[in-house]
């Protein structure tokens, strides 16, 4: 066991949230700029949050454990 506490990765903490069931919620990519060429339907779909893949979720949870 390390003598010091593990630190939460703050950049990960700002980008991801853990749901009540323990899944990892994330924001969709490609919604920050150059929006004029994207269709309204696509931009509307990008507004919704998504869940991370199980493999990524494992790594993210490890980084969130402080």
N, CA, C and O atoms as CSV, one atom per row, in Angstrom:
chain,resi,resn,atom,element,x,y,z
A,1,UNK,N,N,0.841,-1.197,0.000
A,1,UNK,CA,C,0.000,0.000,0.000
A,1,UNK,C,C,0.880,1.253,0.000
A,1,UNK,O,O,1.859,1.335,0.742
A,2,UNK,N,N,0.515,2.236,-0.851
A,2,UNK,CA,C,1.284,3.477,-0.821
A,2,UNK,C,C,0.983,4.268,0.454
A,2,UNK,O,O,-0.114,4.190,1.008
A,3,UNK,N,N,1.976,5.025,0.902
A,3,UNK,CA,C,1.795,5.810,2.133
A,3,UNK,C,C,0.899,7.019,1.898
A,3,UNK,O,O,0.208,7.477,2.807
A,4,UNK,N,N,0.917,7.532,0.665
A,4,UNK,CA,C,0.072,8.687,0.354
A,4,UNK,C,C,-1.193,8.224,-0.364
A,4,UNK,O,O,-1.248,7.129,-0.924
A,5,UNK,N,N,-2.196,9.077,-0.333
A,5,UNK,CA,C,-3.457,8.760,-0.998
A,5,UNK,C,C,-3.296,8.903,-2.507
A,5,UNK,O,O,-2.452,9.658,-2.989
A,6,UNK,N,N,-4.121,8.164,-3.241
A,6,UNK,CA,C,-4.157,8.312,-4.692
A,6,UNK,C,C,-4.881,9.620,-5.010
A,6,UNK,O,O,-5.834,9.982,-4.321
A,7,UNK,N,N,-4.442,10.320,-6.033
A,7,UNK,CA,C,-5.110,11.558,-6.421
A,7,UNK,C,C,-6.073,11.273,-7.565
A,7,UNK,O,O,-5.785,10.471,-8.452
A,8,UNK,N,N,-7.220,11.942,-7.530
A,8,UNK,CA,C,-8.188,11.862,-8.617
A,8,UNK,C,C,-7.608,12.602,-9.809
A,8,UNK,O,O,-7.044,13.684,-9.649
A,9,UNK,N,N,-7.737,12.038,-10.999
A,9,UNK,CA,C,-7.310,12.725,-12.211
A,9,UNK,C,C,-8.369,13.780,-12.518
A,9,UNK,O,O,-9.478,13.441,-12.931
A,10,UNK,N,N,-8.038,15.049,-12.321
A,10,UNK,CA,C,-9.012,16.134,-12.419
A,10,UNK,C,C,-9.543,16.328,-13.839
A,10,UNK,O,O,-10.707,16.689,-14.016
A,11,UNK,N,N,-8.713,16.096,-14.844
A,11,UNK,CA,C,-9.181,16.261,-16.222
A,11,UNK,C,C,-10.254,15.222,-16.543
A,11,UNK,O,O,-11.196,15.507,-17.282
A,12,UNK,N,N,-10.113,14.024,-15.992
A,12,UNK,CA,C,-11.108,12.964,-16.172
A,12,UNK,C,C,-12.367,13.291,-15.379
A,12,UNK,O,O,-13.482,13.070,-15.852
A,13,UNK,N,N,-12.184,13.817,-14.171
A,13,UNK,CA,C,-13.327,14.158,-13.308
A,13,UNK,C,C,-14.235,15.196,-13.951
A,13,UNK,O,O,-15.448,15.172,-13.746
A,14,UNK,N,N,-13.653,16.112,-14.731
A,14,UNK,CA,C,-14.435,17.154,-15.390
A,14,UNK,C,C,-15.186,16.619,-16.611
A,14,UNK,O,O,-16.208,17.183,-17.003
A,15,UNK,N,N,-14.694,15.548,-17.209
A,15,UNK,CA,C,-15.271,15.044,-18.456
A,15,UNK,C,C,-16.262,13.902,-18.286
A,15,UNK,O,O,-17.113,13.694,-19.150
A,16,UNK,N,N,-16.170,13.166,-17.198
A,16,UNK,CA,C,-17.000,11.963,-17.014
A,16,UNK,C,C,-17.734,11.972,-15.690
A,16,UNK,O,O,-17.280,12.565,-14.712
A,17,UNK,N,N,-18.892,11.294,-15.674
A,17,UNK,CA,C,-19.664,11.129,-14.442
A,17,UNK,C,C,-20.053,9.664,-14.325
A,17,UNK,O,O,-20.268,8.988,-15.330
A,18,UNK,N,N,-20.144,9.180,-13.094
A,18,UNK,CA,C,-20.571,7.803,-12.851
A,18,UNK,C,C,-22.071,7.818,-12.572
A,18,UNK,O,O,-22.541,8.599,-11.746
A,19,UNK,N,N,-22.817,6.964,-13.253
A,19,UNK,CA,C,-24.262,6.886,-13.042
A,19,UNK,C,C,-24.551,6.067,-11.786
A,19,UNK,O,O,-23.644,5.481,-11.194
A,20,UNK,N,N,-25.805,6.033,-11.390
A,20,UNK,CA,C,-26.206,5.279,-10.210
A,20,UNK,C,C,-25.923,3.804,-10.334
A,20,UNK,O,O,-25.612,3.137,-9.346
A,21,UNK,N,N,-26.031,3.286,-11.558
A,21,UNK,CA,C,-25.782,1.857,-11.782
A,21,UNK,C,C,-24.302,1.537,-11.971
A,21,UNK,O,O,-23.925,0.377,-12.135
A,22,UNK,N,N,-23.458,2.588,-11.947
A,22,UNK,CA,C,-22.013,2.371,-12.043
A,22,UNK,C,C,-21.441,2.486,-13.438
A,22,UNK,O,O,-20.255,2.229,-13.641
A,23,UNK,N,N,-22.270,2.871,-14.414
A,23,UNK,CA,C,-21.755,3.063,-15.770
A,23,UNK,C,C,-21.162,4.457,-15.888
A,23,UNK,O,O,-21.454,5.332,-15.074
A,24,UNK,N,N,-20.317,4.666,-16.915
A,24,UNK,CA,C,-19.642,5.951,-17.081
A,24,UNK,C,C,-20.312,6.740,-18.201
A,24,UNK,O,O,-20.439,6.273,-19.333
A,25,UNK,N,N,-20.740,7.967,-17.842
A,25,UNK,CA,C,-21.426,8.837,-18.787
A,25,UNK,C,C,-20.417,9.812,-19.370
A,25,UNK,O,O,-19.546,10.312,-18.658
A,26,UNK,N,N,-20.533,10.087,-20.678
A,26,UNK,CA,C,-19.599,11.010,-21.331
A,26,UNK,C,C,-20.329,11.909,-22.317
A,26,UNK,O,O,-21.463,11.630,-22.707
A,27,UNK,N,N,-19.666,12.990,-22.715
A,27,UNK,CA,C,-20.193,13.917,-23.704
A,27,UNK,C,C,-19.741,13.439,-25.086
A,27,UNK,O,O,-18.664,12.861,-25.227
A,28,UNK,N,N,-20.558,13.680,-26.088
A,28,UNK,CA,C,-20.187,13.269,-27.446
A,28,UNK,C,C,-19.177,14.238,-28.053
A,28,UNK,O,O,-19.171,15.427,-27.731
A,29,UNK,N,N,-18.334,13.725,-28.922
A,29,UNK,CA,C,-17.306,14.541,-29.580
A,29,UNK,C,C,-17.885,15.260,-30.801
A,29,UNK,O,O,-19.019,14.995,-31.199
A,30,UNK,N,N,-17.117,16.154,-31.385
A,30,UNK,CA,C,-17.439,16.882,-32.628
A,30,UNK,C,C,-18.589,17.878,-32.486
A,30,UNK,O,O,-19.338,18.088,-33.440
A,31,UNK,N,N,-18.740,18.493,-31.316
A,31,UNK,CA,C,-19.822,19.466,-31.125
A,31,UNK,C,C,-19.280,20.821,-30.693
A,31,UNK,O,O,-20.056,21.672,-30.257
A,32,UNK,N,N,-17.971,21.052,-30.798
A,32,UNK,CA,C,-17.409,22.293,-30.271
A,32,UNK,C,C,-17.272,23.412,-31.306
A,32,UNK,O,O,-17.459,24.579,-30.959
A,33,UNK,N,N,-16.958,23.101,-32.548
A,33,UNK,CA,C,-16.805,24.143,-33.565
A,33,UNK,C,C,-17.018,23.554,-34.956
A,33,UNK,O,O,-17.202,22.346,-35.108
A,34,UNK,N,N,-16.992,24.422,-35.973
A,34,UNK,CA,C,-17.284,24.057,-37.363
A,34,UNK,C,C,-18.664,23.376,-37.427
A,34,UNK,O,O,-18.802,22.265,-37.938
A,35,UNK,N,N,-19.667,24.069,-36.896
A,35,UNK,CA,C,-21.005,23.489,-36.816
A,35,UNK,C,C,-21.864,23.822,-38.031
A,35,UNK,O,O,-22.917,23.213,-38.220
A,36,UNK,N,N,-21.438,24.776,-38.859
A,36,UNK,CA,C,-22.271,25.203,-39.991
A,36,UNK,C,C,-22.442,24.109,-41.030
A,36,UNK,O,O,-23.501,24.000,-41.647
A,37,UNK,N,N,-21.417,23.303,-41.228
A,37,UNK,CA,C,-21.505,22.241,-42.242
A,37,UNK,C,C,-22.194,20.973,-41.724
A,37,UNK,O,O,-22.481,20.061,-42.500
A,38,UNK,N,N,-22.453,20.916,-40.434
A,38,UNK,CA,C,-23.117,19.737,-39.862
A,38,UNK,C,C,-24.624,19.936,-39.900
A,38,UNK,O,O,-25.117,21.039,-39.663
A,39,UNK,N,N,-25.343,18.879,-40.196
A,39,UNK,CA,C,-26.800,18.976,-40.302
A,39,UNK,C,C,-27.418,19.155,-38.914
A,39,UNK,O,O,-26.817,18.812,-37.896
A,40,UNK,N,N,-28.638,19.703,-38.906
A,40,UNK,CA,C,-29.360,19.927,-37.648
A,40,UNK,C,C,-29.581,18.613,-36.933
A,40,UNK,O,O,-29.479,18.537,-35.709
A,41,UNK,N,N,-29.889,17.566,-37.709
A,41,UNK,CA,C,-30.133,16.242,-37.137
A,41,UNK,C,C,-28.889,15.734,-36.415
A,41,UNK,O,O,-28.967,15.199,-35.309
A,42,UNK,N,N,-27.741,15.913,-37.066
A,42,UNK,CA,C,-26.475,15.459,-36.488
A,42,UNK,C,C,-26.144,16.228,-35.210
A,42,UNK,O,O,-25.718,15.637,-34.217
A,43,UNK,N,N,-26.345,17.564,-35.239
A,43,UNK,CA,C,-26.055,18.389,-34.069
A,43,UNK,C,C,-26.990,18.045,-32.913
A,43,UNK,O,O,-26.580,18.062,-31.752
A,44,UNK,N,N,-28.236,17.737,-33.228
A,44,UNK,CA,C,-29.215,17.353,-32.219
A,44,UNK,C,C,-28.805,16.042,-31.547
A,44,UNK,O,O,-28.926,15.886,-30.332
A,45,UNK,N,N,-28.318,15.102,-32.365
A,45,UNK,CA,C,-27.850,13.813,-31.854
A,45,UNK,C,C,-26.619,13.985,-30.972
A,45,UNK,O,O,-26.456,13.270,-29.983
A,46,UNK,N,N,-25.756,14.927,-31.326
A,46,UNK,CA,C,-24.530,15.178,-30.567
A,46,UNK,C,C,-24.793,15.818,-29.207
A,46,UNK,O,O,-23.936,15.771,-28.324
A,47,UNK,N,N,-25.975,16.417,-29.031
A,47,UNK,CA,C,-26.331,17.027,-27.740
A,47,UNK,C,C,-26.486,15.992,-26.646
A,47,UNK,O,O,-26.189,16.256,-25.480
A,48,UNK,N,N,-26.950,14.821,-27.022
A,48,UNK,CA,C,-27.235,13.776,-26.043
A,48,UNK,C,C,-25.953,13.172,-25.490
A,48,UNK,O,O,-24.947,13.047,-26.188
A,49,UNK,N,N,-26.019,12.802,-24.217
A,49,UNK,CA,C,-24.867,12.153,-23.604
A,49,UNK,C,C,-24.869,10.677,-23.958
A,49,UNK,O,O,-25.897,10.120,-24.343
A,50,UNK,N,N,-23.715,10.051,-23.826
A,50,UNK,CA,C,-23.563,8.647,-24.196
A,50,UNK,C,C,-22.812,7.925,-23.090
A,50,UNK,O,O,-22.220,8.551,-22.211
A,51,UNK,N,N,-22.844,6.613,-23.146
A,51,UNK,CA,C,-22.101,5.802,-22.177
A,51,UNK,C,C,-20.771,5.376,-22.795
A,51,UNK,O,O,-20.671,5.188,-24.008
A,52,UNK,N,N,-19.763,5.229,-21.955
A,52,UNK,CA,C,-18.448,4.783,-22.421
A,52,UNK,C,C,-18.448,3.285,-22.667
A,52,UNK,O,O,-19.254,2.551,-22.095
A,53,UNK,N,N,-17.549,2.841,-23.514
A,53,UNK,CA,C,-17.365,1.416,-23.768
A,53,UNK,C,C,-16.831,0.764,-22.495
A,53,UNK,O,O,-16.106,1.407,-21.737
A,54,UNK,N,N,-17.175,-0.496,-22.247
A,54,UNK,CA,C,-16.735,-1.168,-21.008
A,54,UNK,C,C,-15.226,-1.134,-20.769
A,54,UNK,O,O,-14.786,-0.955,-19.633
A,55,UNK,N,N,-14.439,-1.301,-21.815
A,55,UNK,CA,C,-12.979,-1.276,-21.679
A,55,UNK,C,C,-12.469,0.079,-21.237
A,55,UNK,O,O,-11.565,0.170,-20.406
A,56,UNK,N,N,-13.057,1.147,-21.800
A,56,UNK,CA,C,-12.661,2.505,-21.434
A,56,UNK,C,C,-13.154,2.839,-20.033
A,56,UNK,O,O,-12.463,3.509,-19.266
A,57,UNK,N,N,-14.354,2.367,-19.704
A,57,UNK,CA,C,-14.964,2.659,-18.413
A,57,UNK,C,C,-14.089,2.164,-17.270
A,57,UNK,O,O,-13.980,2.824,-16.236
A,58,UNK,N,N,-13.480,1.029,-17.451
A,58,UNK,CA,C,-12.610,0.452,-16.413
A,58,UNK,C,C,-11.442,1.389,-16.114
A,58,UNK,O,O,-11.104,1.634,-14.956
A,59,UNK,N,N,-10.835,1.906,-17.181
A,59,UNK,CA,C,-9.702,2.824,-17.027
A,59,UNK,C,C,-10.134,4.152,-16.401
A,59,UNK,O,O,-9.447,4.698,-15.537
A,60,UNK,N,N,-11.277,4.658,-16.849
A,60,UNK,CA,C,-11.790,5.934,-16.352
A,60,UNK,C,C,-12.109,5.844,-14.866
A,60,UNK,O,O,-11.781,6.751,-14.102
A,61,UNK,N,N,-12.752,4.744,-14.453
A,61,UNK,CA,C,-13.083,4.549,-13.039
A,61,UNK,C,C,-11.826,4.520,-12.174
A,61,UNK,O,O,-11.820,5.038,-11.058
A,62,UNK,N,N,-10.769,3.913,-12.695
A,62,UNK,CA,C,-9.510,3.847,-11.962
A,62,UNK,C,C,-8.947,5.257,-11.759
A,62,UNK,O,O,-8.418,5.576,-10.694
A,63,UNK,N,N,-9.067,6.098,-12.796
A,63,UNK,CA,C,-8.563,7.474,-12.696
A,63,UNK,C,C,-9.424,8.344,-11.791
A,63,UNK,O,O,-8.932,9.308,-11.205
A,64,UNK,N,N,-10.717,8.009,-11.672
A,64,UNK,CA,C,-11.620,8.778,-10.823
A,64,UNK,C,C,-11.476,8.411,-9.346
A,64,UNK,O,O,-11.804,9.207,-8.466
A,65,UNK,N,N,-10.985,7.203,-9.084
A,65,UNK,CA,C,-10.790,6.781,-7.695
A,65,UNK,C,C,-9.703,7.627,-7.052
A,65,UNK,O,O,-8.533,7.534,-7.426
A,66,UNK,N,N,-10.081,8.436,-6.104
A,66,UNK,CA,C,-9.104,9.343,-5.498
A,66,UNK,C,C,-8.529,8.822,-4.228
A,66,UNK,O,O,-7.694,9.483,-3.611
